[in-house]
Amino acid sequence: MKINFKSRKDKCKEKVKLLEKENEKLKGIIQELSILNDIAVAISSTLSLEKIINLIVDKCIKHFEVEQGAIMLVEEKAKMDQPALYTMVRRIDQTNYIMPFRLNEQLIGWMLKNTKPLIINDFSTNQYFQNTDSSRFVIHSLLAVPLVTKNKMIGVLALFNKKNKKGFTDGDQRLLSIIATESTQVIENARLYKQEQEFKRIKEELRMAFKIQRDLLPKELPKIKNYEISAINIPARSVSGDYYDFEKDNNLVHFCLGDVSGKGMPAALLAANLQATLRGQVLLNPSITDTLKNTNYILYNNTSPEKFATLFYGVLDSIKNELKYSNAGHNPPFFVQTNKKKIKRLEKGGMILGIMEDSEYEEDTVFFEKGDIVLIYSDGISEAMNEKEEEFGEENIERFISKVTDKSAKEIAETLLEEVKKFVGKTPQSDDMTIIAIKRIN
């Protein structure tokens, strides 16, 4: 009997190849299970969200043998006609360091429109991306899968430049899609965590700004013979930069009401800067016009261009019964001559502080008779808006003050605030409300 050793040998080779193929297949399955297990363990661990997400991307880079991986989240504030992604995590294979890639507008638009996996192993032959600028978009191959939660795409998990020449496979796409599905919730948690931290930061900033703002206000108002002084400050929920101040020097009372640009901590710090500058000038005892001129110069040269402030600054002499003042772009206060039944606006002054380096300022003087009143306010009063988006307006303030000349300074300030609140109704307060009322009573 003749034995065909060649046939047996060929069959053995086929079986070996089949076993090797099965072995490679099992090896691939084990590797897939390993990366899925690692990611599942990481997601359920007590690691920080940032470490978990870094681990996911690192595992993907190693398993899929790519040069770079990234998780990019949809920018929620982006306009509908200008879709945008921002990179939350980008990791690079340190054994083959290259400059970071950026997805261009075409790819961003494609992912947001189609919300499905994308494989590109040759950009030069891809119809959709054939006009891509290769000098800007140095990617040889790409595998990207959407991150979807509650039927909403929140981002993209993307891998760039497969190291082997075969490129990305359907198996790669299937596995990366599974990873994306398992990872989406933890990534969404990371987004929510980031938003929460930002909210806490803003809340703390507003708390500190509120404290700074309250600390700027005098603990008590000066008491002057023959005069009543009242002041009210109601800060808005988003802290802005209203502040008032008084400084008594024998029979003289220096006072101001200012409103600085911006909101939150920057506004509070600018108000503190302005107060310190003004108080320094008062100690040097220059004229009113020089006080504002010097304050403007310092503010202009020590703050950024978008920082400025309006300010009404006055000096009341309780012996001479005169008020010298200068108005740096602030709402002109009302000076009510009760016996003469006249109302004058205190407008003399100059430019808003901090706008021009060499601004000049003028001053004026008014004389108090018994019953006369000066009412100073911030634009949070005059621009208070009701549900119909109508402003309270300076006309209403003038009508109000002409009817309450028999009231005390405290009653005038409190009643004006009540009138404004009644006018705005349920509309939320959007700006600080500050009022100073000074009345000669004898």
JOFEN-V748396 format. One record per pair of residues at least 6 apart in sequence whose ideal C-beta (glycine too) atoms are under 8 Angstrom apart, sorted by sequence separation. I is the first residue (numbers start at 1). GAP is how many residues later the second one is. D is the distance in Angstrom with one decimal. If there is no record, write none. Layout:
BEGIN
{{I & GAP & D} {I & GAP & D}}
END
This chain:
BEGIN
{{60 & 6 & 7.5} {61 & 6 & 7.9} {78 & 6 & 3.9} {92 & 6 & 6.8} {120 & 6 & 5.3} {123 & 6 & 5.4} {124 & 6 & 7.4} {147 & 6 & 6.8} {148 & 6 & 7.2} {162 & 6 & 5.3} {223 & 6 & 7.9} {247 & 6 & 7.3} {248 & 6 & 7.8} {261 & 6 & 6.9} {316 & 6 & 7.7} {317 & 6 & 7.7} {327 & 6 & 7.9} {336 & 6 & 7.7} {337 & 6 & 7.4} {353 & 6 & 7.7} {385 & 6 & 5.6} {386 & 6 & 7.9} {45 & 7 & 7.2} {61 & 7 & 7.0} {111 & 7 & 6.8} {123 & 7 & 7.9} {146 & 7 & 4.9} {147 & 7 & 5.2} {222 & 7 & 6.5} {235 & 7 & 7.4} {246 & 7 & 6.2} {247 & 7 & 4.3} {260 & 7 & 5.3} {316 & 7 & 5.1} {317 & 7 & 7.6} {336 & 7 & 5.3} {337 & 7 & 7.1} {384 & 7 & 6.9} {385 & 7 & 7.6} {404 & 7 & 7.2} {47 & 8 & 7.4} {61 & 8 & 4.6} {92 & 8 & 7.1} {110 & 8 & 6.8} {147 & 8 & 4.3} {221 & 8 & 5.0} {246 & 8 & 7.2} {247 & 8 & 7.4} {262 & 8 & 6.8} {286 & 8 & 6.7} {299 & 8 & 7.4} {315 & 8 & 7.3} {335 & 8 & 7.1} {351 & 8 & 4.2} {366 & 8 & 7.7} {383 & 8 & 5.2} {384 & 8 & 4.5} {404 & 8 & 5.3} {407 & 8 & 6.7} {43 & 9 & 6.3} {60 & 9 & 4.9} {74 & 9 & 7.5} {75 & 9 & 4.1} {120 & 9 & 6.8} {123 & 9 & 6.1} {146 & 9 & 7.6} {147 & 9 & 6.4} {159 & 9 & 7.5} {221 & 9 & 7.2} {233 & 9 & 6.2} {246 & 9 & 4.7} {261 & 9 & 7.2} {281 & 9 & 7.8} {282 & 9 & 7.0} {299 & 9 & 7.6} {314 & 9 & 5.4} {315 & 9 & 4.9} {334 & 9 & 5.7} {335 & 9 & 4.5} {350 & 9 & 5.5} {382 & 9 & 6.9} {383 & 9 & 7.2} {42 & 10 & 5.0} {74 & 10 & 7.5} {75 & 10 & 6.5} {90 & 10 & 5.8} {146 & 10 & 6.0} {147 & 10 & 6.0} {162 & 10 & 7.8} {221 & 10 & 6.0} {233 & 10 & 7.5} {245 & 10 & 6.6} {260 & 10 & 4.4} {281 & 10 & 4.4} {299 & 10 & 6.9} {314 & 10 & 6.6} {315 & 10 & 7.5} {334 & 10 & 7.6} {335 & 10 & 7.5} {350 & 10 & 5.9} {351 & 10 & 7.9} {382 & 10 & 6.1} {58 & 11 & 7.8} {74 & 11 & 6.0} {75 & 11 & 5.2} {107 & 11 & 7.8} {123 & 11 & 7.5} {145 & 11 & 7.1} {233 & 11 & 6.6} {244 & 11 & 7.2} {245 & 11 & 5.5} {260 & 11 & 4.9} {314 & 11 & 3.8} {334 & 11 & 6.6} {335 & 11 & 5.6} {350 & 11 & 3.9} {381 & 11 & 6.7} {382 & 11 & 6.2} {401 & 11 & 7.3} {404 & 11 & 6.0} {57 & 12 & 4.5} {73 & 12 & 6.6} {144 & 12 & 5.3} {145 & 12 & 5.4} {244 & 12 & 6.6} {313 & 12 & 6.6} {314 & 12 & 7.9} {323 & 12 & 7.8} {333 & 12 & 7.3} {334 & 12 & 7.7} {349 & 12 & 5.6} {350 & 12 & 6.4} {382 & 12 & 5.1} {404 & 12 & 8.0} {42 & 13 & 4.8} {57 & 13 & 6.9} {72 & 13 & 4.0} {73 & 13 & 6.1} {144 & 13 & 7.1} {145 & 13 & 7.8} {159 & 13 & 8.0} {218 & 13 & 7.9} {231 & 13 & 5.5} {244 & 13 & 4.6} {258 & 13 & 6.8} {278 & 13 & 7.1} {281 & 13 & 5.5} {312 & 13 & 6.8} {313 & 13 & 5.7} {332 & 13 & 4.0} {333 & 13 & 4.6} {349 & 13 & 6.2} {420 & 13 & 6.7} {42 & 14 & 6.9} {57 & 14 & 6.1} {72 & 14 & 6.6} {123 & 14 & 7.3} {144 & 14 & 4.1} {217 & 14 & 7.9} {243 & 14 & 7.8} {244 & 14 & 7.4} {260 & 14 & 6.3} {281 & 14 & 5.9} {313 & 14 & 7.9} {332 & 14 & 5.4} {348 & 14 & 5.2} {349 & 14 & 7.6} {56 & 15 & 7.4} {72 & 15 & 5.1} {73 & 15 & 5.1} {143 & 15 & 7.1} {144 & 15 & 7.5} {231 & 15 & 7.8} {242 & 15 & 7.7} {243 & 15 & 5.7} {312 & 15 & 5.2} {313 & 15 & 7.2} {332 & 15 & 4.4} {348 & 15 & 6.5} {382 & 15 & 6.3} {400 & 15 & 7.7} {401 & 15 & 7.8} {39 & 16 & 7.4} {71 & 16 & 7.5} {72 & 16 & 6.6} {123 & 16 & 6.4} {142 & 16 & 6.6} {143 & 16 & 4.7} {217 & 16 & 6.0} {242 & 16 & 7.3} {258 & 16 & 5.9} {295 & 16 & 7.8} {311 & 16 & 7.8} {312 & 16 & 7.4} {348 & 16 & 3.7} {381 & 16 & 6.9} {400 & 16 & 5.9} {417 & 16 & 6.6} {38 & 17 & 7.5} {39 & 17 & 5.7} {70 & 17 & 5.6} {71 & 17 & 5.0} {123 & 17 & 7.3} {142 & 17 & 7.2} {159 & 17 & 6.9} {229 & 17 & 7.4} {241 & 17 & 7.6} {242 & 17 & 5.3} {243 & 17 & 7.8} {258 & 17 & 7.9} {277 & 17 & 8.0} {278 & 17 & 5.8} {311 & 17 & 4.4} {53 & 18 & 6.2} {71 & 18 & 4.7} {85 & 18 & 6.4} {110 & 18 & 6.4} {122 & 18 & 7.9} {142 & 18 & 5.8} {241 & 18 & 6.2} {277 & 18 & 5.1} {310 & 18 & 6.2} {311 & 18 & 7.5} {312 & 18 & 4.2} {346 & 18 & 7.1} {417 & 18 & 6.4} {70 & 19 & 6.6} {71 & 19 & 7.9} {120 & 19 & 8.0} {122 & 19 & 7.4} {123 & 19 & 7.8} {141 & 19 & 7.4} {142 & 19 & 7.9} {143 & 19 & 7.6} {157 & 19 & 6.5} {240 & 19 & 7.6} {241 & 19 & 3.3} {292 & 19 & 7.3} {309 & 19 & 7.6} {310 & 19 & 4.4} {311 & 19 & 5.7} {312 & 19 & 7.8} {327 & 19 & 6.1} {330 & 19 & 7.9} {397 & 19 & 7.2} {400 & 19 & 5.8} {416 & 19 & 5.9} {39 & 20 & 6.2} {70 & 20 & 4.3} {121 & 20 & 4.7} {141 & 20 & 5.7} {240 & 20 & 7.8} {241 & 20 & 7.0} {310 & 20 & 4.1} {327 & 20 & 5.9} {329 & 20 & 7.3} {346 & 20 & 7.1} {377 & 20 & 6.8} {38 & 21 & 5.6} {69 & 21 & 7.6} {70 & 21 & 7.3} {120 & 21 & 6.4} {139 & 21 & 5.4} {140 & 21 & 5.1} {141 & 21 & 4.8} {214 & 21 & 7.8} {241 & 21 & 6.5} {274 & 21 & 7.2} {277 & 21 & 5.1} {292 & 21 & 6.1} {310 & 21 & 7.5} {312 & 21 & 6.1} {325 & 21 & 5.7} {327 & 21 & 6.3} {328 & 21 & 5.5} {329 & 21 & 7.6} {416 & 21 & 7.9} {68 & 22 & 7.1} {69 & 22 & 5.4} {83 & 22 & 8.0} {106 & 22 & 6.9} {107 & 22 & 7.1} {120 & 22 & 4.7} {139 & 22 & 6.4} {140 & 22 & 7.9} {157 & 22 & 7.0} {213 & 22 & 6.2} {240 & 22 & 7.2} {241 & 22 & 7.5} {256 & 22 & 6.3} {277 & 22 & 6.7} {291 & 22 & 6.6} {326 & 22 & 6.7} {327 & 22 & 3.3} {328 & 22 & 6.0} {329 & 22 & 6.1} {344 & 22 & 6.9} {375 & 22 & 7.3} {413 & 22 & 4.6} {68 & 23 & 7.0} {85 & 23 & 5.4} {106 & 23 & 5.9} {119 & 23 & 7.3} {157 & 23 & 4.8} {240 & 23 & 4.8} {325 & 23 & 7.3} {326 & 23 & 4.4} {327 & 23 & 7.8} {328 & 23 & 6.8} {329 & 23 & 3.5} {396 & 23 & 7.5} {413 & 23 & 7.4} {35 & 24 & 5.2} {68 & 24 & 5.1} {84 & 24 & 6.7} {118 & 24 & 7.0} {119 & 24 & 5.4} {222 & 24 & 5.2} {224 & 24 & 7.6} {229 & 24 & 7.7} {239 & 24 & 6.2} {325 & 24 & 7.7} {326 & 24 & 7.1} {328 & 24 & 6.1} {329 & 24 & 7.4} {413 & 24 & 4.4} {35 & 25 & 7.6} {67 & 25 & 7.2} {68 & 25 & 6.6} {83 & 25 & 5.3} {106 & 25 & 7.9} {118 & 25 & 7.4} {143 & 25 & 4.3} {210 & 25 & 6.3} {221 & 25 & 6.2} {238 & 25 & 5.2} {239 & 25 & 5.8} {274 & 25 & 6.6} {288 & 25 & 6.5} {328 & 25 & 5.0} {412 & 25 & 4.5} {67 & 26 & 5.3} {83 & 26 & 5.8} {85 & 26 & 8.0} {106 & 26 & 6.5} {117 & 26 & 7.4} {118 & 26 & 4.8} {141 & 26 & 4.8} {142 & 26 & 7.7} {157 & 26 & 7.0} {213 & 26 & 5.9} {217 & 26 & 6.5} {218 & 26 & 7.8} {222 & 26 & 4.1} {238 & 26 & 6.9} {241 & 26 & 3.5} {273 & 26 & 7.3} {288 & 26 & 7.8} {375 & 26 & 5.4} {66 & 27 & 7.2} {117 & 27 & 6.9} {118 & 27 & 7.7} {141 & 27 & 5.9} {216 & 27 & 4.6} {217 & 27 & 6.6} {218 & 27 & 6.2} {224 & 27 & 7.9} {240 & 27 & 5.3} {241 & 27 & 6.5} {288 & 27 & 6.2} {392 & 27 & 7.9} {396 & 27 & 7.4} {410 & 27 & 7.5} {412 & 27 & 7.2} {35 & 28 & 4.7} {104 & 28 & 6.4} {117 & 28 & 4.5} {145 & 28 & 7.1} {213 & 28 & 7.5} {217 & 28 & 7.6} {218 & 28 & 5.2} {239 & 28 & 6.9} {243 & 28 & 4.7} {254 & 28 & 5.2} {346 & 28 & 7.3} {373 & 28 & 6.9} {392 & 28 & 5.5} {409 & 28 & 4.2} {67 & 29 & 5.5} {83 & 29 & 4.7} {104 & 29 & 7.6} {117 & 29 & 7.3} {143 & 29 & 5.8} {210 & 29 & 5.1} {213 & 29 & 7.7} {216 & 29 & 7.2} {224 & 29 & 6.0} {239 & 29 & 6.3} {241 & 29 & 6.0} {242 & 29 & 7.8} {273 & 29 & 7.2} {340 & 29 & 8.0} {409 & 29 & 6.2} {61 & 30 & 5.9} {68 & 30 & 6.9} {116 & 30 & 6.7} {143 & 30 & 6.2} {154 & 30 & 7.0} {209 & 30 & 4.3} {213 & 30 & 6.5} {241 & 30 & 4.5} {245 & 30 & 5.9} {273 & 30 & 7.2} {339 & 30 & 5.9} {409 & 30 & 4.3} {32 & 31 & 8.0} {61 & 31 & 8.0} {67 & 31 & 6.0} {70 & 31 & 7.6} {72 & 31 & 6.8} {115 & 31 & 5.1} {145 & 31 & 5.1} {222 & 31 & 5.4} {243 & 31 & 7.7} {335 & 31 & 5.3} {338 & 31 & 7.7} {339 & 31 & 7.4} {392 & 31 & 5.1} {408 & 31 & 6.9} {31 & 32 & 6.4} {57 & 32 & 5.3} {61 & 32 & 5.6} {68 & 32 & 7.3} {104 & 32 & 6.8} {145 & 32 & 5.0} {148 & 32 & 8.0} {155 & 32 & 6.6} {206 & 32 & 6.9} {243 & 32 & 6.4} {247 & 32 & 6.8} {296 & 32 & 7.2} {337 & 32 & 6.9} {338 & 32 & 8.0} {339 & 32 & 6.0} {373 & 32 & 6.4} {392 & 32 & 7.3} {57 & 33 & 7.7} {58 & 33 & 5.7} {68 & 33 & 6.2} {104 & 33 & 5.4} {111 & 33 & 6.4} {115 & 33 & 6.7} {143 & 33 & 6.0} {147 & 33 & 5.5} {154 & 33 & 7.1} {206 & 33 & 5.4} {245 & 33 & 7.1} {249 & 33 & 7.9} {270 & 33 & 6.6} {278 & 33 & 8.0} {328 & 33 & 6.6} {338 & 33 & 3.7} {339 & 33 & 7.9} {408 & 33 & 7.9} {57 & 34 & 4.5} {102 & 34 & 7.7} {146 & 34 & 7.0} {154 & 34 & 5.7} {245 & 34 & 7.6} {292 & 34 & 5.3} {312 & 34 & 7.2} {338 & 34 & 5.7} {371 & 34 & 6.5} {53 & 35 & 6.8} {54 & 35 & 5.9} {102 & 35 & 7.7} {107 & 35 & 7.8} {111 & 35 & 6.3} {145 & 35 & 4.6} {149 & 35 & 5.0} {247 & 35 & 5.6} {274 & 35 & 5.5} {278 & 35 & 7.3} {291 & 35 & 7.9} {326 & 35 & 4.9} {337 & 35 & 5.6} {338 & 35 & 6.8} {381 & 35 & 7.1} {53 & 36 & 5.0} {101 & 36 & 7.7} {147 & 36 & 7.2} {148 & 36 & 6.4} {149 & 36 & 6.4} {288 & 36 & 5.5} {292 & 36 & 5.5} {326 & 36 & 6.5} {336 & 36 & 6.3} {373 & 36 & 7.3} {381 & 36 & 8.0} {384 & 36 & 5.0} {54 & 37 & 6.7} {101 & 37 & 7.0} {107 & 37 & 7.5} {147 & 37 & 4.6} {154 & 37 & 6.8} {270 & 37 & 5.5} {274 & 37 & 7.3} {288 & 37 & 7.0} {289 & 37 & 5.9} {312 & 37 & 7.9} {326 & 37 & 4.5} {335 & 37 & 7.2} {336 & 37 & 4.3} {375 & 37 & 6.8} {386 & 37 & 5.7} {74 & 38 & 7.2} {101 & 38 & 5.7} {115 & 38 & 5.1} {271 & 38 & 7.7} {288 & 38 & 5.0} {325 & 38 & 6.5} {326 & 38 & 7.6} {335 & 38 & 7.5} {336 & 38 & 7.5} {386 & 38 & 5.0} {387 & 38 & 5.9} {50 & 39 & 7.8} {99 & 39 & 7.7} {149 & 39 & 5.2} {270 & 39 & 6.8} {324 & 39 & 5.7} {325 & 39 & 6.2} {334 & 39 & 7.8} {335 & 39 & 5.1} {336 & 39 & 7.1} {373 & 39 & 6.8} {377 & 39 & 7.6} {381 & 39 & 5.8} {384 & 39 & 6.6} {385 & 39 & 6.4} {386 & 39 & 5.7} {387 & 39 & 6.7} {98 & 40 & 8.0} {147 & 40 & 5.9} {324 & 40 & 7.5} {325 & 40 & 7.8} {334 & 40 & 7.2} {384 & 40 & 5.1} {387 & 40 & 5.4} {112 & 41 & 6.6} {121 & 41 & 7.5} {147 & 41 & 7.9} {266 & 41 & 7.6} {324 & 41 & 5.0} {325 & 41 & 7.6} {333 & 41 & 5.7} {334 & 41 & 4.6} {375 & 41 & 7.6} {386 & 41 & 5.6} {111 & 42 & 7.5} {310 & 42 & 5.5} {311 & 42 & 5.7} {323 & 42 & 6.8} {333 & 42 & 5.8} {385 & 42 & 6.0} {309 & 43 & 6.9} {310 & 43 & 7.3} {322 & 43 & 5.5} {323 & 43 & 5.2} {333 & 43 & 4.1} {262 & 44 & 7.7} {308 & 44 & 5.2} {309 & 44 & 4.7} {322 & 44 & 7.2} {323 & 44 & 7.8} {333 & 44 & 7.2} {111 & 45 & 5.5} {122 & 45 & 7.6} {261 & 45 & 6.7} {262 & 45 & 7.1} {308 & 45 & 6.2} {309 & 45 & 6.0} {322 & 45 & 5.2} {323 & 45 & 6.7} {384 & 45 & 7.5} {385 & 45 & 7.2} {121 & 46 & 3.2} {261 & 46 & 5.8} {308 & 46 & 3.9} {321 & 46 & 5.9} {322 & 46 & 7.2} {331 & 46 & 6.2} {121 & 47 & 6.0} {260 & 47 & 7.4} {261 & 47 & 5.1} {307 & 47 & 5.8} {308 & 47 & 5.4} {320 & 47 & 7.9} {321 & 47 & 4.4} {331 & 47 & 6.9} {384 & 47 & 7.8} {119 & 48 & 7.8} {260 & 48 & 7.4} {261 & 48 & 6.7} {321 & 48 & 7.5} {331 & 48 & 5.7} {383 & 48 & 6.8} {119 & 49 & 4.9} {260 & 49 & 4.2} {380 & 49 & 7.6} {384 & 49 & 7.0} {259 & 50 & 6.6} {380 & 50 & 7.9} {119 & 51 & 7.9} {258 & 51 & 5.4} {259 & 51 & 4.9} {303 & 51 & 6.0} {323 & 51 & 6.5} {331 & 51 & 5.9} {380 & 51 & 3.8} {258 & 52 & 6.6} {259 & 52 & 7.8} {379 & 52 & 6.7} {380 & 52 & 4.7} {381 & 52 & 5.4} {103 & 53 & 7.7} {119 & 53 & 7.7} {212 & 53 & 7.8} {258 & 53 & 4.3} {300 & 53 & 7.9} {378 & 53 & 7.6} {380 & 53 & 4.1} {381 & 53 & 7.5} {119 & 54 & 5.7} {257 & 54 & 7.4} {258 & 54 & 7.6} {299 & 54 & 5.2} {300 & 54 & 5.2} {378 & 54 & 6.1} {380 & 54 & 6.6} {381 & 54 & 6.4} {103 & 55 & 7.1} {209 & 55 & 5.1} {213 & 55 & 5.1} {216 & 55 & 5.9} {256 & 55 & 5.8} {257 & 55 & 5.2} {296 & 55 & 7.5} {299 & 55 & 4.2} {300 & 55 & 7.5} {343 & 55 & 6.2} {378 & 55 & 6.7} {117 & 56 & 4.9} {209 & 56 & 4.6} {212 & 56 & 4.1} {216 & 56 & 6.1} {256 & 56 & 6.3} {300 & 56 & 7.0} {301 & 56 & 7.0} {378 & 56 & 4.2} {208 & 57 & 6.3} {212 & 57 & 7.0} {256 & 57 & 4.5} {292 & 57 & 7.4} {296 & 57 & 4.7} {300 & 57 & 4.8} {377 & 57 & 6.6} {378 & 57 & 7.9} {206 & 58 & 6.0} {209 & 58 & 7.0} {210 & 58 & 7.8} {213 & 58 & 6.6} {255 & 58 & 7.7} {256 & 58 & 7.3} {292 & 58 & 7.0} {295 & 58 & 6.2} {296 & 58 & 6.5} {343 & 58 & 7.0} {377 & 58 & 5.1} {101 & 59 & 5.3} {117 & 59 & 7.3} {205 & 59 & 5.6} {206 & 59 & 7.9} {209 & 59 & 3.9} {212 & 59 & 7.6} {216 & 59 & 5.5} {254 & 59 & 7.7} {255 & 59 & 5.7} {343 & 59 & 6.5} {376 & 59 & 7.3} {377 & 59 & 7.5} {117 & 60 & 5.7} {205 & 60 & 4.7} {208 & 60 & 7.6} {212 & 60 & 5.9} {254 & 60 & 7.7} {255 & 60 & 7.9} {296 & 60 & 7.7} {297 & 60 & 6.3} {314 & 60 & 7.9} {375 & 60 & 7.3} {376 & 60 & 4.3} {254 & 61 & 5.3} {255 & 61 & 7.0} {292 & 61 & 7.2} {296 & 61 & 7.8} {297 & 61 & 7.5} {375 & 61 & 7.5} {376 & 61 & 7.8} {202 & 62 & 7.7} {253 & 62 & 7.1} {374 & 62 & 8.0} {375 & 62 & 5.5} {376 & 62 & 8.0} {252 & 63 & 5.8} {253 & 63 & 4.6} {296 & 63 & 5.0} {331 & 63 & 7.3} {334 & 63 & 6.7} {374 & 63 & 7.5} {252 & 64 & 7.0} {312 & 64 & 5.6} {334 & 64 & 6.3} {373 & 64 & 6.6} {374 & 64 & 4.8} {252 & 65 & 5.8} {253 & 65 & 7.1} {296 & 65 & 7.7} {336 & 65 & 5.6} {373 & 65 & 7.0} {374 & 65 & 8.0} {251 & 66 & 6.1} {252 & 66 & 7.8} {293 & 66 & 6.9} {336 & 66 & 7.2} {373 & 66 & 4.7} {88 & 67 & 7.2} {96 & 67 & 7.8} {251 & 67 & 4.9} {293 & 67 & 6.6} {334 & 67 & 5.3} {338 & 67 & 4.5} {372 & 67 & 7.2} {373 & 67 & 8.0} {241 & 68 & 7.3} {251 & 68 & 4.7} {293 & 68 & 5.7} {371 & 68 & 7.4} {372 & 68 & 5.3} {292 & 69 & 4.3} {336 & 69 & 6.0} {371 & 69 & 6.8} {85 & 70 & 6.9} {370 & 70 & 5.7} {371 & 70 & 7.8} {85 & 71 & 6.4} {259 & 71 & 6.9} {289 & 71 & 7.6} {369 & 71 & 6.9} {370 & 71 & 7.1} {258 & 72 & 7.4} {289 & 72 & 4.6} {368 & 72 & 4.2} {370 & 72 & 6.3} {257 & 73 & 6.9} {288 & 73 & 7.7} {289 & 73 & 6.5} {73 & 74 & 7.8} {289 & 74 & 5.1} {288 & 75 & 4.6} {71 & 76 & 7.5} {287 & 76 & 7.3} {66 & 77 & 7.9} {64 & 79 & 7.4} {74 & 79 & 6.4} {274 & 79 & 7.3} {74 & 80 & 5.7} {73 & 81 & 6.0} {74 & 81 & 5.7} {73 & 82 & 3.9} {72 & 83 & 5.5} {71 & 84 & 6.2} {72 & 84 & 4.9} {71 & 85 & 7.4} {71 & 86 & 5.5} {72 & 86 & 6.7} {70 & 87 & 7.9} {71 & 87 & 7.8} {69 & 88 & 7.7} {70 & 88 & 5.3} {69 & 89 & 6.9} {227 & 89 & 7.3} {69 & 90 & 5.0} {70 & 90 & 7.6} {68 & 91 & 7.4} {69 & 91 & 7.1} {227 & 91 & 5.9} {68 & 92 & 4.5} {224 & 92 & 7.3} {226 & 92 & 6.3} {66 & 93 & 4.5} {67 & 93 & 5.9} {68 & 93 & 6.6} {225 & 93 & 5.9} {66 & 94 & 6.1} {67 & 94 & 4.0} {224 & 94 & 4.7} {64 & 95 & 5.5} {66 & 95 & 5.8} {226 & 95 & 7.8} {66 & 96 & 5.6} {67 & 96 & 6.8} {60 & 97 & 7.4} {65 & 97 & 6.7} {66 & 97 & 6.6} {61 & 98 & 7.3} {64 & 98 & 7.1} {65 & 98 & 4.7} {60 & 99 & 6.1} {65 & 99 & 6.7} {88 & 99 & 7.5} {57 & 100 & 8.0} {56 & 101 & 8.0} {88 & 102 & 7.0} {88 & 103 & 7.9} {64 & 104 & 7.8} {64 & 108 & 5.9} {64 & 111 & 8.0} {63 & 112 & 8.0} {64 & 112 & 7.2} {73 & 114 & 7.4} {60 & 116 & 7.0} {71 & 116 & 6.4} {73 & 118 & 6.1} {60 & 119 & 6.6} {257 & 119 & 4.9} {259 & 119 & 5.0} {321 & 119 & 6.6} {257 & 120 & 7.6} {259 & 120 & 6.4} {257 & 121 & 6.5} {316 & 122 & 6.8} {56 & 123 & 7.0} {56 & 127 & 5.3} {53 & 130 & 7.8} {53 & 133 & 7.2} {52 & 134 & 5.7} {53 & 134 & 6.3} {242 & 136 & 4.9} {49 & 137 & 6.7} {53 & 137 & 5.9} {52 & 138 & 7.9} {242 & 138 & 6.6} {43 & 139 & 6.7} {35 & 140 & 7.7} {39 & 140 & 6.1} {43 & 140 & 7.0} {49 & 140 & 6.2} {50 & 140 & 7.2} {240 & 140 & 7.8} {49 & 141 & 4.2} {227 & 141 & 8.0} {36 & 142 & 6.6} {40 & 142 & 6.5} {43 & 142 & 7.9} {28 & 143 & 7.6} {32 & 143 & 5.5} {36 & 143 & 7.1} {39 & 143 & 5.9} {43 & 143 & 5.0} {35 & 144 & 7.3} {39 & 144 & 6.5} {49 & 144 & 5.6} {236 & 144 & 7.0} {36 & 146 & 7.1} {234 & 146 & 7.8} {259 & 173 & 7.5} {259 & 175 & 7.7} {257 & 177 & 6.0} {230 & 178 & 7.6} {230 & 179 & 4.1} {257 & 179 & 5.5} {228 & 180 & 5.7} {229 & 180 & 6.1} {230 & 180 & 4.2} {228 & 181 & 3.8} {232 & 181 & 4.9} {255 & 181 & 7.0} {228 & 182 & 7.0} {230 & 182 & 7.1} {231 & 182 & 7.0} {232 & 182 & 6.9} {230 & 183 & 4.4} {234 & 183 & 6.9} {230 & 184 & 7.7} {232 & 185 & 5.8} {242 & 189 & 7.8} {242 & 190 & 3.6} {244 & 190 & 5.9} {237 & 191 & 7.0} {240 & 191 & 5.8} {241 & 191 & 7.5} {242 & 191 & 7.7} {243 & 191 & 7.7} {237 & 192 & 6.7} {238 & 192 & 7.6} {240 & 192 & 5.0} {242 & 192 & 4.4} {244 & 192 & 5.8} {236 & 193 & 4.9} {239 & 193 & 7.8} {236 & 194 & 5.9} {234 & 195 & 7.2} {236 & 195 & 5.2} {236 & 196 & 5.4} {235 & 197 & 5.2} {236 & 197 & 7.8} {234 & 198 & 6.9} {233 & 199 & 6.7} {234 & 199 & 4.4} {233 & 200 & 7.4} {234 & 200 & 7.6} {232 & 201 & 7.4} {233 & 201 & 4.7} {232 & 202 & 6.9} {231 & 203 & 7.7} {232 & 203 & 4.7} {231 & 204 & 6.9} {230 & 205 & 7.8} {231 & 205 & 4.9} {230 & 206 & 7.3} {231 & 206 & 7.7} {229 & 207 & 7.5} {230 & 207 & 4.8} {229 & 208 & 7.5} {230 & 208 & 8.0} {228 & 209 & 7.8} {229 & 209 & 5.3} {228 & 210 & 7.2} {227 & 211 & 6.3} {228 & 211 & 4.7} {227 & 212 & 6.9} {227 & 213 & 5.6} {228 & 213 & 5.6} {226 & 214 & 6.0} {227 & 214 & 6.7} {226 & 215 & 6.2} {226 & 216 & 4.3} {225 & 217 & 8.0}}
END
